[in-house]
Amino acid sequence: MSRKLNSVMTAPGRMDHWLLLATLLLGGFGLIMVLSSSGIMAEHYFDDKYHFFRRQLAFTGVGLSAMVVCMQLPKKVLYGLTYLWVAGAMILLGLTLSPLGLNINGASRWLRLGPVNIQPLEFAKVALIFYLAYFFAHKQDMVKTFSVGFLPPFIVTGMFCGLLLLQPDFGGAVMLAGLLFFMCAAGGTRLSYLLLSLIFAGGAGWLLISSSPYRFKRWTAFLDPFASAQNEGYQLVQSLYAFGSGQIWGTGLGAGKQKLLFLPEAHNDFIMAVVGEELGFVGLSMIFVLIGFFLYRAFRVALKQEELQDRFTAFGMTLIPALGFVLNLAVVLGTVPPKGVAMPFVSYGGSNLTISFICAGILLNLSRGAKA
């Protein structure tokens, strides 16, 4: 019976309704947690405890609208503008370095468009995936060569990363490099080239960390956050306190203490610490199961594509939220150095939320062509 239902839900010509359900559940959960985690901060700074929730509700509406559009667009439109997406993303990243860029905490990562700010990095992720999917689908006969199969994708990604490092946004550059690595691995790039690029990237990353005082302080704070619990390690220490306070069942939805201006970015990058405190191990585990189910259905869409470009595109669109899930959880749990990485579908913010829904929309679009 379950096999028959699964076949009906994903039959050719029908989109994957299980993936749609998982997407909507994640978006709904994000709204609940933004409401729970942001009220105190919103009331303190804006004298309106629903300030962030109302904006997140509006962002969700925009994201859902974008998802519906991406579900309906012909693939020719999505693929035919690949180089336009790349050029547009590079222009947006370049504009952050101009007077149009919004400087926050010493970094120009945002563009102000009227009442909202957009983060071009999020749109660069989708543009890069479209380019890499097109490249590997059309260069399979030369993908093992250095001059054709290796240099072009690394040069294009390097241009994106260079613009990000000028902002500076080291974490964003690492994210794009991660997307490149996994797409190259799936696309058939020689393993020796990938290993050499990993060694080079590791050396370059360490050089950037060691030569920048604030990055080096973040690194040492990651190694021993409690040694600088009132300075660089403060955010991670507060996050760990939140997880520890949640124990098995949590303190109850809305009853967390760390969001009372103790934990910075409680409604944003560190929202999962609030989830851990209020819903506990059991609640957090249920969210992990939902995330796992979303990724299972998304990767399933990629594996069942018959056209090579469709398969690479679906794989890349799954990678974007997948890396977001993993890196965000790794940061809030203290297993990687702290860096601003939003939790897809859950964290407050319009750019990441919209792109998460766009990725889901493209996957739902491609799921119609998946083989049974």
N, C-alpha and C positions, 0 to 999 in steps of 0.2 A: 504493500500500500504506500509506504513512504517513498519507494523508488518511483512508483507511478506518479505520485504528487510532485516529486522533484523533477521528473521528466516534463510534466505539464508546465511547471513554473519556469522552465528554461528551454522550452521547445524553440526551434528556429523560427524567427519572426516575432517572438514574444520576448520582451525584456525580462531581466532577472528580478522578479518581484521580491525575492528574499534579500537581494542586495539593496533594493529600494527601502525595504522595511528596516534593515540595519542602519542605513543612512539616516532615515527619519528618527529612529530611536536615539542615535548618537546626537543628532541636532537637538532633539527635545531634552535629552539629558543635559546638554550644554546650557540650554536656557535655564533649567532648574538650578544648576550649580552656579551660574553667573548671578542669578537672583539671590542665592544663599550667601555667596562669598563677597559680593560687592556692596551690600547695603550700608554697612558701617562707613566704609571709605567714601561712598557717594554722598552720604549725609554729612560727613565731616567736611568734604571739599566743595560740594555743590548744594548742600542743604536740601537734598532730594534723594532719598534712599533708593529710588527706582531709576536714577539717572542712567547708570550703565545697563540695567536690564532693558529699558526702553530702547536704547541704542542697539543692543544686541538683538532685540526682537526685530528692529528694522533691518539690521545686517542679515538676519536669517531670512527675511522676506526677499532681500536682494539675492542672496545665495540660492534660495529655492527657485526664484525666477530664472537665474542663470543656469541652474541645473536642468530645468524644463526646456530651455532653449537648446542646450547642448544635447539633450536627449532627442530632439527633433531635427537638428541640422543634418543635412546630407554629408556623408564622409568627404565628398569632393570639396565641399566648402572648408571643412576642418583641415584637410590635407593640402588643399590648393594654396593656402595662404601661409604655409610653413615659414618661408623666409620673411614674410611680412611680420609674423609674430616675433621672430628673432630680432629683426630690426627695431620693431616697436619696443620690445623689452629692453634692448640696449639703450635706446633713446631715453626711456623712462629712468633707467639707472643712471645715465649721464646727467639727467636733469636734477637728480638729488645733489649733485656737486655744484649746481648753479645756485643763484639767489632764490630759485624756486624751491630748493630743498629745505626741509624743516630740521633744524639742528636740535636734537634732544640728547642731553648728557654727553655732549662732545662728539656725536655721530650724526651724520646727515643721511638717514635711511628712509625718510618719508617725504612725500609730496603732498602739500596742502591743496585740496580741491574744494573750495567753499567750506561747508561745515564739516567735511570729513577729510581724513588723511589716508593716503594709500601707500602701501609698501611695495615698490616695484619688484623686490626680490621674489614675492609670491608669484607674480605673473611671469618672471623669468624662468621659474621652475617649469611651468607648463610649456613655454616657448622652447626651452631646451629639450624637453621630452619629444615634442613634435619634430624638432630637427633631427635628434638622434634616431628616432623611429624611422623617419624618412631615409636617413643616411644608411642605416644598417639594412633596411629592406631593399635598397637599390644598389648596394655595394657588396653584396654577399660574395661575388666572385673575386673580389680583391680585398676582403676584410682582413686577410692574414698578412697583407703587405704593410710595411711601415709608412710609406709615403701616402698611400691612399686609405688604408684601413685604420691607421693609428693617428696620424698627424691632424687631419681636418677636425674630427670631433674634439680633440684635445685643444686645438687652437681656438675653436669657437667657445668651448667651456672656459678656457683660460682668459678670454676677453671678458666674459661675464664675471669671473672671479676677480680679475684685475679691477674692474669698476667697483665691485663690492669691497675690496680691500682699501680702496681710496676713500670710502665713506667714513670710517672703516667699519666693516662687518665681517670679521673673521669667521664667525659661526655660519653666516650665510654662504660664504665661499666653501666651507667644509661640506655644507649640505649639497651644493651643486656638484662638488667633486665626488660625493658619494653617489649621486644619481648617475654621473658619468661612469663611475667604476662598475656599477651593477648593470647598466645598459651595455657597456662594452663586454662584460662577462657573458651576458645573454646573447649579444650580437655576434660573438665569435672572434673577438680580438685575441691575438696570441697571448698565452699565459705569461710568457717571458716579458712581453711589453707591459702587461699589467703589474707584474712584480717589480719591474724597474720603476714604473710610475709611482707605485706605493712607497718605495724607498725614497725617491725624490720628494714626494709629497710630505712624507714624514720628516725629512730633513728640513724642508722649507717651512713646515709648520712649526718645528721646534725653534728655528731661527726667528720666526715672527714672534713666538712666545717669549723667548729669552731676550730679544732686543726691545721689547715693549714692557715698561715697568708695570702698567696696570694689568696686562695679560699675565705677566709672571707672578704677580700677587694673586691673581685668580687661580693660577696653577698651584701655588703653595697652599692657598686656602682650601682647595679641593683635596689635597693630600692630608691635611689635618685641619678641618674647619673649626674645631673647638679651640685651637691655639689662637685663632683670631676671631673669636665668637662675637665680638662687638664691632668688628670692622669688615674685612673682606669675606669672612666666613659666616657673617650674620644670617644671610638669607638661607643658606643651606642648613645651618643649625636650627633655625626656626621651622624649616620644612621637616627636618627629622623629628623635632619635638611634636609636630602635628601628626605625623604617622604613628609615633609612639603613643600619643594620647588616644588614638582611635582604637587601639587594641583589636579585639575580635569583632565586636558589633558596632563600634563607633559611638560617638557622643550623641548622635541623633541629627537629622537634617536641620540645619539652621542653628545648632547648639555649639558649634565649634568656637574655640577661643582664639586661635592663632590669627584669624581674620580680623580681630579687633585691633588693627593697626600694628600688630606684631610682625606678621609675615608680609613683606613687600610683594607686590604683584600677586596678591592672593586670588584675584579674579582673572588673572592673565596667565603668565608662564607657569606659575606655581599653583594653579587651580587644583591639580591632582593631589596636592598635599592637603587641601581642604576636604577633598573627597575622602582621602584616607582617614582624616580625623573624624569626620561626621558619619561616614558609612562603615568605617572599620575594615578589617581584613575581608570579611564576607562581602560587603558591598563593593569593595575595590575588585575583588575576584570576579564578581558578576560583570563588572565593566570590562575587565580583561577578556572575559568570555565573549562579550558583545563585540569588542574590537577584533578578537580572533575570528569570529564568525564573519564580520565585514571583510577582513582580509582574505579569508578562505573563499568567499564568493567572488571577490574581485580578482584574485589570482586564477580562479576557475574560469572566469570570463576570458582572461588572457590565454590560458592553455587551450581553450576550445575554439580559438579563432583559426580560420583556414587561410586567410591572407596574411602574409608575413608582416606587412606594415600595421595591420590591425593588431596582430599579436604583440608587436613591440610597443605600439601605442598604449594598449591596455596594460601591459606590464609596467610601463613607465608611469602611467596615471595611478597605478596601485602603489608604486614605489614612493610617490610624493607623500601621501598620508602615512604610509608604513614607516618611513624614516622619521616623520614627524612624531608618530606615536612612540617609537623606540627612543629617540633622542630626548624627547620631553620627559619621559619616565626615567631615563637614565640620569638626567640632570637633577630632578626633584628627589631622587633616591640617593644621590651623591656618588654614582658610579662613573660619571665623566665630569670634567671640569664645568663649572656653571657657565651657561650661555643662554641667552634669550631664545628659546624655541617654543613656539605655541603648540598647545595640544589640539590637533585637528578636530573640528566640530565642537570642541568643548571650551577652549580658552576664549576670553573676550577679545574682540577685534574683528574688523570687517574684512580686511584683505585676506587673511588666512582662512577665515570661515567661508568666504566667497569662493576661493580657489579649491577648498575641500569639496564644496558642493559641485563645482565645475568638473573636478576629477570624477566624482560620482556620476555626474550627468553623462560624461563621455563614455564611462564604463557601461552605463545602462544603455546608451546608444549602441555600443559595440556588442552588447549581450544579445541583441536581436539577431545578429549574424552568427552567433556561436553554434557550432554543430552539436547535435544531441548526444 
